[in-house]
Amino acid sequence: MLPRKEIDAIIALMHKQVVPAVGCTEPIAVALCVARAGEMLGRQPETVELHLSANILKNAMGVGIPGTGMIGLPIAVALGAIIGKSEYRLEVLKDCDEEAVERGKRFIAENRIQISLEEEDPDKLYIRAICRADQHEGEAIIKGGHTNFVYLRRDGHVELDHRHHTTTSEESDCEVCLTLRKVFDFATTTPIADLRFILEAKRLNEKAAEDGLRENYGHQLGKTLCSPLGKGIMGESIFSKILSVTSCACDARMAGAMIPVMSNSGSGNQGICTTMPVVVFAEENHNTEEELIRALTLSNLTAIYIKQSLGPLSALCGCVVASTGSSTGITYLMGGSFEQVSYAVKNMIANLTGMICDGAKPSCALKLTTGVGTAVMSAMLAIQHKYVTSVEGIIEDDVDQSIHNLTAIGGRGMDITDRFVLDIMTGKH
């Protein structure tokens, strides 16, 4: 078992990175920033000026905003200004109702919102909101993490200024120095009472999946897999149930269902993907509750570990990271050792590396299902001691180095790809 001090630090890290979120986290983070700038102003804004990084803009363009029946940034910005409360963090719009949506539509129609691309700050997660009313200004900047405020100002009074600090509060998570071995040891040896909090992820994300099956959200991938057509082709196996339940939750979230999901590393889809495949496999495989808790911990913490070096936003689809986590959890539920968990990670990296992120949108359910399907296959191979070796591609003998190869490609290596993707998305006629 790890030293108590290290256990407490990792638990604190998980509590920070595994949190409830309503709606896609990029437009919600923008709404959060606007809400805080409005609070600095001290009154409802008359106008809102926004400067956003390309990755924030990309992930906020095509996704449904909870409780509105609308997609994209403008309604999220308007609601952040009108009813947003920063104390709710990633649930900032949970007080939204029909009246607020109508007020938000008027706010948009009156051209009170100005959005532009931030060219000067290199951070991939950057949001600057300036709210104005009665010749006063309130300003807030989020940088490096979806809830990480680095600057707050009202008129000439600066309340907070961490813009030029070399380490943000989100980046300080890297001070918890993880390896896959440490992640595995934490998940499998920490007293179970310390890990029970992870069951809240199961509860929230199961509800989202149920909502996705009940309603007609997005492309209805989950419902299609559960339909006679889906069952006729896919059958009613553990595999097909994992795919359908996971995609049901994603269908609901991406279409803007007014339901919280448990996110991971700033992404609700990543939270769904680290949770639901593990939950379904444990249920179908008749694992104990303790085994489920440890598998969920392993899955979620593996994703957090990979994101430490990848960063909160990148050109690499988050399902690559999250489904790698779920593959480790499934391998553990099969009775896998650390060695076999390592094999699963190598199999995942060898297969999914390079999947692009082209923004948050209903079709994310397709990508999640691709990732989860690969997670199950990777676990099946790993439990039989079959894995991609260091003579193949980007895989190395050391599993942690293989992970760093993945994050280097997804971060620095795909920067040009990221720019091309945004150009295509913004240049469509």
N, C-alpha and C positions, 0 to 999 in steps of 0.2 A: 504494500500500500504506500502511496506517496505521503510525504510529510504533511502534517495538518495545515501548515501555512500555505503550502502549494495547493492543496485541495481547496482551501478557502478562496485563494486567488482565482482558480479556474471556475469555481462556482460563481463568483462575482462576475467573471467574464461572460459566462453563459447567461446570467440574469440580464446582462447589458445587451447581449446580442440576440437573445431569444425572447421577443416581446410581442404583445398583440399589436396588430395594425389593421385599420379599416381602409381598404382601397390600395391601389398600387402605390408603392412607397415614394416614387419620384414626384408625381403631382401632389401627393399628400405632404411631402417634405417642402414643396414650394408653398402650399397652403399654410403650413406651419410657420415658415419664414415670414409670409405676409401677415399672418396673425400676430406674430411677435412684433413686427415693425409697426402694426396698427396699435398694439398695446403701448409701445414706446411713444407713439403719437398722442395717445390718450383720448382718442375719439375715432369715430368711424371715418376711414379715409375717403377723400373725394376722388383721388387718383392713385394708381399703383404703377410704379416703374420697376421692371424686373430685368436683371442681367443673369443669364443662365449659361452653365457649361454645356458643351455639345451633348454629352452623355445624358444630362438631365433633360435637355430638350428632346432628345431621341426617345427616351423612355416615357415621356409624358404626352406624346402627340396623339396616340391612337388608343388609349385605354379608357374604359368607362370609369366615371367618377361616382362613388356610392351615393345612392339616394337621389340622383338627379336625372337619370335616363339620358345623360349627355356624355360625350367623350372629350378628352383634351384638356389643355391647361386653363383656358379662360374661366370656365365655371369653377374650377378648383381655386383659382386666384380670387375670384369674386366672393366665393363662400368663405375663404380664409379671411378676407377683409370684413365681411359682414357678421359671421357667427363663429369664426374660428377662435379656439382657446388654446394657447400654447402649452398650458399645463397638461393637456391631453396627449401631448407629443404626437405619435403616429396615429392616434385616434382623434386628431384635431377637428375633424368634421362630423363627429358623432352626434352633434345636436342638430344636424341638418333636417329640415322639414320642407313641406311644399311651399310654405310662405317664403322661406329663405331662398329656395330655388328660383321663385318668381322674382324676388329682389335681385338675385344674382344675375338673372337674364337681363333685367333692366340695366344693371351696372355695366354689363358687357355691351348692350345696345347703345349706351351713351358714350362709348369709346373711352372709358376711364382706365383702361389697362394698356400698358405699353410693354412689349416683351422683345428683348434683343439678345443676341449671342454674346457671351463674355469671351473676349479674345485675349485679354491680358493675363488673367490668372490661369496657370496651367493645370490646376486641380480638376480631375474628372468629375468630382462632385462639388459643385459651386453654385450657390444661390444667393443673389443679392436683391433684397426688396426695399424699395423706398416708398413709403406711404406719405401722402401730403393732404393737408386740409387746413383752411383758415391761415394760410401762409406759415404753417409749421410743418416740420418733417420728422418722421420716425424711420430709422433705417436698421435693418438686421441682415447679417450675413451668416449663412451656414456653409461649412466647408469641411471636407474630409470624412464626413459621416452624416447620415440623414437627419440627425437631431443635434448636431455639434455646432452650436452658435459660437462664432469667433469674433463677432463685432455687433455692438448695440449702441445706437445714438439717438438722442432727441435734440433736434436743432444743433446747437453748438456743444452740447454736453455729451461726452462719450462715456458710457457706462461700462463698456467692455471692449477691449481691443487685443485679441490674440491672433490677429491676421498674419503676423510675421513670426510667430513662434514656430520653431522647427518641429515640434511634436504636438499634434492635436490630441484631444482626449480620446478620440477614436483610435488614433495611431498608437497611443500608449498601451493599447491592448497587446501590442507586440512584445511588451515587457513581460507578459506571461509567455515564456518561451516554450512553445509546444513542439513536440515531434509526434509522429504517428504512434510510436511506442508509448509515449507519455499519455496520449489521448486514450489508447487502449487500456493502459493500466488504471487510469482514472475511472474510466467507464466500468471496468470489471471488478475493481477492488474497493472503491469508495463505499462507505456504509450506505445502505440503500435508502435510509431515511433522509440523507443529504441530497438524494437525486429525485425524490418523488415529485418535485415541482415540474419535471418534464412531462408529467401526465396531463398537465393543462394544455400542452401542445396537441396531444391526442384529442382532448375534449373539443377544443375550438375547431381544429381542422376536420374532425369527423362531422361536426355540424355544417361546416362549409360544403363538404362533400354531399351531405344529405340534401342541402339546399340546391346544389347543382343538379342532382338527380331529379328533384321535384319540379324545378322550374326549367324554362327553355332559355338558357344563357349561352351567349357566344355562338360557337360553332357546334355546340351540343355533342362534343366528342364523347364525353362520359356516358351520356344517355344513348348514343349510337352504339357504344360497346356493350351496353346492357340490353339493347333491343334484340328482337328475334334475328335481325340481320347480323348484328354483332356476335350474338351467341352461336349462330349457325356457322360463322367463320372461325371465331376465336374459342368457342366452347365455353365451359363454365369452370375453368381451372383456377388455381391460385394465381397464376400469371395474369389471366384476363381480368380477374377481380382487382388485382393490384393496379393494373392500367386504368380500369374504369373508375375506381374510387379516386385515384389521384387526379385524373383529368376532370372528373365532376367538380372537385374543389377548385381547380384552376379555372374551369369554365365560369363558375360563379364569381370568382374574384376578379377576373379580367374584364367581365362584362359590367362590373360596378355594383355587385350585390352589397347591400348595407349590412354586412356581417364581418365581424373581426376574424382574422386568422392569426395563428402564431407564426411570426416571421423568423427568419434566421439571417443574421448579418445584413439587416436592412432590406430584406426581400421577402414578401409574403409567399411568392411562388417557391422560393428556396425553402421556406419553412414547411410548405405543403409537401415538397419533394423529399425532404429529410424525414418527414413524419409518417405520411400515409402508407407508403410501401412497407415500412417496418411494422406499422400497426396491423395492416391486413395480413402480412405474412405470419406474424406472431399469433393472430387469431386462428388462421387456417392451419397453422402448424402445431397448435395447442401448446404454445410456450407458456410458462408461468408469468405472473405479473412482474416479478423481479427480473426475469430475463428480458421482458419487454422494456422495462425502465432502463436497464443497462444498454440494450440495443439502441433505444432512442437517444440516450446520452452519447453513445459512440457515434451514431449517425450525425447528430447535430454538432458535436464538438469537432468531428472530422471536417465538416463544412466550414466551421469557424476557423480552424487551423489553416485550411487552404486559402481562405479569403484574407488571412493576415498578410500574405505576401502578394496576393492578386489585387487587393483593394476593393472597395465597396462597389465600384462601377468599372466596367471594362468592355472591350470588344467581344469578349468571350461570354457566351450565354451562361447565365447562372445555373441552369439545370445541369451543366457539366459538373460543377462543384457539388451541388446538392445531391444529385443522383450518385455521385461517388460516395457521399456520406451514407446514403440509404443502402448502397451495396455492402458497405462494411457492417451495417446493422443487420442486414439479412444474412450475411456470412456468419456473424456471431450467433444468430438464432438457429442456424443450421448446425451449430456446435463447433464453429471454426475457432482456431487458435489465432494468435497474433500473426503467425507466418501466413496463414490462409487469408486473413484480413488484408495483409500486405499484397498478396497475390491479386485479390479483388481490386484493390486500388490501381495496381499496374495494368490490369485488364481494362479498367475504365479509361485510364489516361491514353492507352494505346488506341482506343476506339473513338472517343468523343472529342478529343482535343481539336480545336479549330472551328467548332460550331459557333456561328456568329450570333451576336445580339443585335437584332434590328428593331429594338424598341419593345415596350410593353404593350400587349394587344391580345385580343381573344385567341389568336393562333398560337400563343405561348403554350396552350394546352397540348398541342401537337408535339412541341419540343420537349415538354416535360415527360410526355408518354414515351418518346424516343429514349430519353435519358433513363427513365425507370425500367424500360424493357432491357436496356443494356445493363443496368444494375443487377437485374435478376440473372441474366446470362453470365455476367462476370462472377457473381457469387457461386453459381452452379459449377463453373470451371474451377474456381479457387478452392472449393471444398474438396475437389478431387485432385488438388495439387497441380492443376494445369494453369499456366500463366504465361504472359508475354515476357520474353527474356531480354537481357541487355544487348543481345545481338540484333534486336529488332527496333528500328526507329529511335524514338526519343526516350525509351525506357532504359533505366540504369539498374544495376544490382541493388543499390540503396534506394529504398522506397521514398524516403524524404527528398532525395535528389531528383527522383522522377516527378514528384509533386512540384518542386521548384522549377523544373523544366516546363511543366504545364503552365505555371503561373507566369513565367518569363515570356512564353509565347502569347498567352492570353493578355498580358499587360503590355509590355514594350513591343513585342513582335507583331502584334495586330493593330498597332496605332494607325497605320495608313489605311488598313481595312476599315477601321472605325470611321475615318473621315469620308471614305468612299460611300459607306452605308448611309451616313447622314446626308451627303450630297444627293444620293438617289432618293432618299425619303423626302427631302425638302424640295427637290426639283421635279417631282411628279406633276403631270398636267391633268 
